[in-house]
């Protein structure tokens, strides 16, 4: 699925709620955060699954290191 190109509307469907996967975009890449308990039910320190969190993550005290190792499932187009 890494070749999948997501629109913002399609990405929004992967919001981590009701058993759906939790995906987010960062700098054009779409990541699967479903395996991280903090992303269940669509909340992780104010960042929401199903969104482009590029700006939020750049200003986060955790930095971009928190996404290392997450599977890339596509790109944001």
N, C-alpha and C positions, 0 to 999 in steps of 0.2 A: 504494500500500500504506500510505500515511500514516494511513489511517483504521483500520488493524488495531489491535485491542486484544489484547495479549499477557497471558497468565497467566504466573506465574513458571515453571511447568512448560514452557510453550511457549517462553519466552525461553531456557531452559536448552538447548534443541535447537540454538540458534544460537551454538555455542561456538567456532567458528573452527577446528575440527579436521576432518581428513579432507576438506577442500574445502568444508566448510559455511561459510556467512557468519558473521561475528563481530559480534554485536549485544550491546549492553548498555543498561541503563536508568539514567537519571539524572533525579531529581525528576519521575518519572512519564512521561518521554519515552523512547522506545526509539530508539537511534542505531545506525547501521551503520558499524562501524569496520573493515570488511573491506579497505578500500583502504590501511590503515596497516600496514606490514610488522611492527611490534612486536606486533600483535594476532594474527598467524598462530600457529597451534598453541596458541591460548588463553592466552597470557601477555603481560602488559604491566605491568611493574614491580609484580607481585604482584596486579594487578587482573585478573579473569577475565572473558572474554566469556561471555555467557549468564547474567549475573548483574545484580542491581541494585547499582550501585557508588556510589550517592548518598553514603553516609557516608564511604567511602574517598576519593572525589574531593574532598569538602569539606575533608578533612584532608591532602590531597596538597600538596606544595610547588609543584606545577605549577598548581594551581587549575583552575577550570572553563574557562579559556581554551583548554585542550587539545581541547575538544569543539567549538569554534567551527568551522563549516563542514562538520561531519559531517551526512550526510543523516538526517533523522528518518523512521523507517519505521513508527512507530505509538506507542501509549501502553501503559503498564503498568496493567492493570486488576485 
